[in-house]
Amino acid sequence: MIHPVASVAELAAQAQAQGCGALDLRFTDVSGRWLGVSLRAAQLRAADGPVRVAAGNLPGWRRAGMGDQALVPVAGSAFRDPLAPVPTLAAIAEIHGPGEPSVSGRDSRATLARALGALARRGIADEMRVGAELEFHLFDQVSYRLAATECGFSVTARDAGVAGVHAGHAVLDPARHLALSPIAAAASWRAALAAAAEDAGLEPLRHQHEAGHAQHELVLRHVPALVAADRIQRAKSLVLAMAARAGKTATFMPLPPAAGPGSGLHLNISFWRDGAPLLAAAAGEDLARGFVGGVFAHAKALNALSNPSTNGFRRLARLYPPDARLVWGIANRGAAVRLPPAATPESVRLELRFPDAAANPYLALAALAMAGLDGIARGLDPGPLAGQDPRQGAGWDIRRRASPGFALNLAEAVAALDADRGFLLAEGVFDPALCETLAAALCDSVRREATLPHPYEYQAYLGV
């Protein structure tokens, strides 16, 4: 299920017609980074052929000396960049390897497209729609030190009392959640962000101050999954650029300050056929049960794609202690998956609350779709809907592990991905080489974090 593409020359002509002198081609690497090249629209001709980039330094593609990769723009993906220093038309590109007539098996976006194709081929649904809730932190100053003889970090933010800095209006628990100006000093910045997001066609639904110190949220509209992943990448880029323009630092790091709940990427998922919502239909509960049952059955392996950083597991450990059960619930924010209140059949959805925005959204959504398909095919049941917070009574006796449960750390998630990847490889959705490349990159993160002393260790062990 590869979508048709447009030529670079056609995009160049479109850019010039709109008064844009520059054309950007942007893509996502395996780790989820938003990358690209910039071209002068007036210099592009139909005979120039595809734009090639040396991808030897990028995880997921061939090493240097084995050929360049071609960037092929996706039809209908072009948008005006509201923050570019010169008028710029940008487009999302797929990756084609040298001599490959179709998109590379390691291309993240194409992986999601194949997962959606599997969903349609099995007759489950012809469309999966996703609404994203992007949580992030906005700091006035960030510094960190990582050297042979020192290690630490410091962040400050006016609107949340981080490091004791505020402008006469201290934010106290729990008042910071949904706080307005002047308590939320960044409210005007968020308003400008929402306006820029709207100008860029991202259709933001709302923005707000979140429950954590200096924490904010941008909510994007429910759209088809491929479009949703595109918009997540564009929204993240916009947040980071808007912060830098204001002399601040934004981060989607899951748990940057030592206090607070951490930042997630809540994914609101629904399924449709012939333009009708399936979760609200008579068989909707069976569909939901099978999907969530598959997500829970593959939870540890999914963590490697939905929470692919060592820092992400610090957030998960706060949300779901080792002996907290994985449950789903109705309007239950303590559940890993919940059914939010729905005013109409079209708004019935499953909210997955455990992913975070360090994830590559294409690979995370593709993995979630494949886990759900496996659960539906096997009739897996996630158990009864939880009426109360499943974390009540749970604690940190790691000898008592909830089953099923999330991985305790990134190392366990990588091991689970290695042992439980068959559901990803079904119907050729995930390329085996992509899984290997992803695992290798995550193992490198585990190695780097595991060999560094932590400030807590000085507090706990300096006197031994």
N, C-alpha and C positions, 0 to 999 in steps of 0.2 A: 504494500500500500504506500508507494512513493508518490508524492504529489508532483504535478507537472512543474516545470521550472521555466523561468524566463531567461533571456540572454542578458549578458552584461551590457551589450550595446543598446538593447531596448531600455534598460534601466538608465543608462547614460542619457539617452534622448529624453526620457521622462524627467530626469533631474534638470536638464537644461530648460525644458519647457516650463518647469516650476521655478526657474530662477536660481537653481542650486548649482554652484560651481563644483561641488565635491560629491563624490559617491563613496559610501562606506559599505563594505561587505563584512558582516559579523557572524561569528559562529561560536559554538561552545565546545571546549575540550572535555576530555573524560572527567577531569576534576571539577567541572562546572564553571570554569573561568570563561568570561565573556571576552572574546578576542576579535581581532579584525584588521583589515587593511583599508587605507584611504586612497582614493584615486581621483584624478582630475577628470571631470566628466567630459570636458572638451577634447581631451586627448584620446578618448576611446572610440574605436571604429568597429564595425561589424566583423572585419577580418582579423581582429586582434585575438579572437578565441578566448578560452577561459582564463581566469586569473589564477595563477599558480603561486603557492607559498611553500617555502622550505619548512617542513613540519618536523624535522628531525629532533628538535628540542622539546616537542610537545608530547606529554604522556598520551599513549594510545595510538600513535601513528608510527610509521616506519622510522628507523634510525637514519641519520644523515648518510647520504650516499646511496640510498635505495629509492630515490625518486621523490619529486615534489607532489603535493596534493593540489587538486583543482577546487576552487571555490565556485559553486554554481548557485546563483540566487534562486530562492523559492518564490514562485509566482504569487503575487498578492501580499508579500510580506514587507513591501517598502513603506517607510514612514519618514517624516521630517524629524530631525533631531533638534529639539527645542533649545539645547544648550551648546550646540556646536559653535565655535568661534566664527565660522563662515557658514552661509546657508548650505546645509548638507542633507542629501537624501540617503538614507541607510536602508539596507535590505539584509534579511537573514539568509545565510548561505548553507548549503549542504556540502559535504566533503566527498570528492571523488578521487580515488587513488590513480596513479599513473597506469594507463591501459585498462582501467575499470570502466565498463560502459554504464554502470549504475552506481548509486551512492555506496560509499564504503560501509562495510559491516561494523566499523568502529565509530561511525557517526552517531552521536547521541540522539539527535532529532529523528533520524531514520529508525533508530531502535524503538522509540515511542510509537512512530507510525506503524511499525510492524506489530507491536503489541495491540494497537487499536484494530489492526487488520485481523488479528487472531480473535479478538472480541466479536467482530462482525461475522467471521467465518463460522464460529461455533454457534451462531444464532442467538447469542446472549443479548446483544444490543448493537445498533448500528452507530451509536455515538456515546461517548463518555464525556461528560462536561465537568469542569473543575472551576471552583472559585477559590482564590488564594487569600489568606490573611498573613501578610508579611509583617513580622515583628522585628524591630531593630533598635539599637541604641544610638543616641546622638550626644557626643561629648564635645566640650569646648577645647579640652586639651587631653592628649594621650601621650604617654611616654613609657617605654619599657627598656629593660636592660637584660641582655643575655650574653654573658661572657664567662671566661674561665673562673673568675673570682667574684662575680655578682650576677644576681638574677632577681628580677622583680618588675612590677608595673605600677603605674599611677594614672588615674583618670579623674577629670573634673567636669562638672556640668552644673550650670546655674539653676536649672529648673527642678533639680531633684535632690539637692543636698549631697551629691557625691563628693567625697573628700571634704565635706563641710563648707562647700562653696555655694552661696545663693545670693540673690539680689534683694534681701529683705523679706522674702516670702518663702519660708521654709516649708517643704512638702513633707507632711507627716503621714505615717500609715493610718488608715488606708486611703487618705485623701488624694494621693497622686493619681489613682486610677480615674480616668475620664476628666482630669483636672483641666481647667481653662486658664487663660491669661488673667492675671499676672502670675498665678501659681505655676502654670506651665509656660515658661519663658519661650519655649520653642513653638508655641501655637501659631504664630505668624509665619514661621519658617515652614511648618507643615501645610499651612494654607497655600503658600507659594508652590510647595511640592505638588499638592493636589491639582493646582491650576496647570502646572507644567505637564503633569501626567495626563490630564484631560486634553491638552493641546497636542500631546503625542499620540492620542488615540487609545490610551490604556483604560479608559472608562473606570476610573476609581469610584467606588461606592461611598467610602467614608474614610476618615482618618481620625486618630484619637491618641491621647496620652495613655500608655498602658500602665500596668500595675507596678512595674519595676522602676528603679531609679533611672532617669534619663531614657526611658523606654517608650517607644512609639509604635503605632500600627498603621499600615495602609492596606485597605481591603479592596480587592479587585473583583470585577463582575464575573459571574458564572458564564463560561464560554467553552467551546470544544477544547479537548485536552491539549492538542498541539498548539492552539492559539494561546491557551492558558500558560503553557510552559514558555512560549515566546515572550509573553507579557511579564512573567516573573523575572526573566533575565533582563528585559528592558527596564522594568521597575527598579530592580536592584541597582543597575547602572545609573539610573536617574537619581536615586537616593544618594548614592556615593558622590556623584558629580555635584548635586545641589549642596551637599554638606561642604565639600571642598571649596565651592564658590563662596560660601558664607564663612570660610575660615574655621570650619568645624570638622570633626571626624565622625562619620557614620560607620557602623559595623553591623553585619548580620551574624557575627560570631555568637554562638548559642548562649554562652555564659561569660560575658566580659567582666562585670564587677563581681565581687565576692558575695554580695547580697542580692536578693531578688530571685524571681522565678526563672529567669532566662528567656531567650527569644526563640519562638518556634515558627514554623511555616505550616499553619493549619490548612489542610486541603479538604475542601467541601466537594464531594464527588456524587454525581448522579448519573443514571443510565437512561438512554432514550432509544425509542424505535419508532420510525415513521413520524417523528416530531412529537411523540407522546411520552411523558415521563413514566418510567417503569417502576420505580420504587413506590409510587402511590397506587399502583395497580393491585389487583387481587393477589398476584403471585409476587408482589414486591417484597414481602417479608422473607420468602424463601430465597430470593435473589440476594437480599441484604445479608441474610444469615450465611449463605455460602461464601459470599465475598469476604465478610469479616472473619469467618472461620478460616479461610485461606490465609488472610493477613496474619492472624494469630499463630497459625501453624508454622508459618515461615518467618516469624517476627525477628528472630536473631539474625537470619541471613538478610532480611530487609534492612536491618539497622545499618549494614555496611553501605547501603545506598541512600537511605533516608536520613542517616546521622553520621556522615562519613568523616568525622574529625574526633580527635581525642577529647576536645573540649565539649563536643556534643553530648558525651556520656556523663559529664558533670551535670549538665541540665537534666538528662534523663534520670540520673540518680536522685535528684531532688523531687522530680515529679512522680517517679515510680520506684520506691525502695525495692530491694531484692525479693522480699516476700510479699510484695503487692501483686495481686492477681491481675492478669490482663482481662478486662471486661469491656463490654459496650453498654451504653445506657442511654436513657432518654433525658435530654437536657442535663446531663451529668458531666460537668467539666473535669471531674476527677477520672473519668474513663478515658482509655486510650483512643476509643472510637465512640462517638456519640451521635444520637439522632436529635438535632436541634429542633426547636418548635418550628412548625411550618404552617403558614397561613393559607397556602394554595397547594394543589398537587404538584405544580411545577417547582415549588421550593423544597420539596422533600429531598433530603440528601444525607449522606454519611459524612461526618466531620472526623477526619483523622488528625489527632492532635499531637502525635509524637514526632513527626518529621521536623527538621529545622532547615533554615535557608543556606546552610553550608552545603546542602545537597545539590547535585546536578538535577534540575527539575525534570528534564527529559528522562533520565535513567531512573529516578525515583518513581515517577508516575508509571513508567513502563514496568518496573518491578512490582509495584503495587497492583497493577492491572493483571499481571501474570499470576501473582499469588492469589488474587481474587478468583481468576478463572480456574485455577487448580482447586480452590475450595468449592466452587460451584460444581465442577465436574465430579468431585469426590463426595459431595454432600456433607462437607465439614460443618460442624455447628459450634459457634462461639459460646454457647451456653445462654442462660437467661439474661434478660436485660437487667442491669444493676440499678437498684433504686436509691442506693446511697453511695458515697464516695468509697471506692474500693481500697483506698489507701489508709482508711481508718483501721487502726490496729496493726498495720504493717510497720515493719521496722528494719533495722540493719543487722539482724542476725543472718549473715550470709550463708550460714549452714542450712537455713530453711529457704530454699529457692522456690519461688512460685513457678508452676508449670501449667501452661506455657508462660514464658516471660520474656522480657527484653534481655539482650546481651548486657553484661555488666560493664564491658569496656570495648574499645575498638578491636583489640586483639581477638576477643571472643567472637565478635561480629564477623571478622575476616575468616576465622576458622569455620564458623557456621556457613558462610557464603561458599567456602571451598567444599564443605560436606553436603550442602543442600542448595545446589544450583540447577538441578534438573528442571525445575519449574520455569526457570528463566530461559533455558535452552530449547524448550518445547517450540515446535514449528519454526525453528530457526530465528526466533525473535532476538535473543541476545547472541552475539557472536562469541564463541569460546575465547578467541583472542582478546576481545574486549573485557571479558571477565578476568582473564589472567592479568591484563594490564592494570585493571582497577585494583585487583588484590595486591599486586606488587607495589602500587603507589600507596595504598593504605598501610601495608607492612612497613614501608619506609617511614611513615608518620608515627607508627607504633614504636619503631626502633629509636627514632629521635627523642620522643617523649620519655621513653622508658629509661634512657641513659642519662637523663638530666636530674639533678637534685631539685626538690620542690621546697619553697619557703616553709611549708608546714613541717618538713622534716627537721629544719633547724629548731623550730619551736618544740618539737616532740623529742628529738634525739640528741641535741647538742650536748646535753649533760650526761650522756651515757658513758 
